[in-house]
Amino acid sequence: MRAVAAAVAVAVLLAGCGRKLPPLPPIIDVPETTQDLAIYQDGLRAVLTWSYPSMTRAGRPLVDLERVEVLRLDLAPGQELPPAPELQRQLMVARGRIVARLEGSGLAAATVGRQLRIEDPLQLPAEGMTPSTSWYAVRSRRRDGTTSALSNLVSWQARTVPPPVEKLQALPSAEGIVLSWSPVAGAAYLLERQDANGGGWQPVEGEELKTNEFLDRGARQGTIWRYRVRAVVAGVRGPHSEVREVPYPDIYPPPPPAVLVCLPEVSQVRLSWEGSPEIGVSYRVERRHPAEGWQPIGEASQRQWFDDPSPPAGELEYQVMAVDAAGNLSPPVTCSVRVEP
């Protein structure tokens, strides 16, 4: 204990006298380990996706990423990886081969949003033969050569690709675009939509569709849309169908407002209603005596209330209609009220 105390005292004295102690070894900060590597089959290609490496294990931003490596290990039928994850990674490092080095423009091309995505060819076995199992892992490397640990491992066996979907139909309606196609046995479906004026293909639904019919309520009127669909069987995505293009003119009335209430007050009638579900509509208010025609009162407005400041005495009817940007009128909602003289 006295020796330790003496050593500490010497160090303090040296520091106080301006003497420099030996430099500490540099901190080795490795890229964080990828934990969300995932795989699916698209045609005869394995598609791998995972988060773009952006941090180090110490929680610092990864600003000097040089490349990302993708490793593959093929095991013949009957062969299996050891159950322990660490032994699996050791076997992948020892026997796996690098099938992709993503760096420079290749890394940029593989980046989709906050993810990396690559494809790797698969080969179906001869008829009657059991397919081999392909295992994959990824790792990241900094410019100084520091490399992350291997990611989680994922595996896939090549499977038969489902046939293309046929007879895709797309018909405009007031509620949306009605889509249908010929069913594929045992399949779910991925439906995509594209604005013909530009933009990429986007999924219509976030999840696979379970039936071969769909009403696209999200299609905007006044636009030409393109659609395509593909079958998914046992996790394997088939080829896209032929593209179906459908003009969707803005000729359909918006849904009407709801729950119109008329409240007589001193020298005025106050109207209020629930708005139409269509975005961007305005509202037209009209009034009449029961034996007369409808007369518009006030200017169209996006407000969901209206005060009639000078109603005539007697029985009155009011109606409110939604008006969209193209001037299409919804069916009216009405109410009646009696105004005392």
Secondary structure, DSSP 8 states (H G I E B T S, - for coil): -HHHHHHHHHHHHHHHTT------------B------EEEEETTEEEEEEE---BBTTS-B---EEEEEEEEEEE-TT----SSHHHHHHHHHHH-EEEEEE-THHHHHTEETTEEEEEEE-----TT----EEEEEEEEEETTS-B------EEE------------EEEE-SSSEEEE----TT-EEEEEEEETTS---EESSSS-BSSSEEEETT--TTEEEEEEEEEEETTEE------EEEEE-S-S-----EEEEEEEETTEEEEEEE--SSTT-EEEEEEE-TTS--EE-S--BS-SEEEESS--SEEEEEEEEEE-TT--B---EEEEEEE--
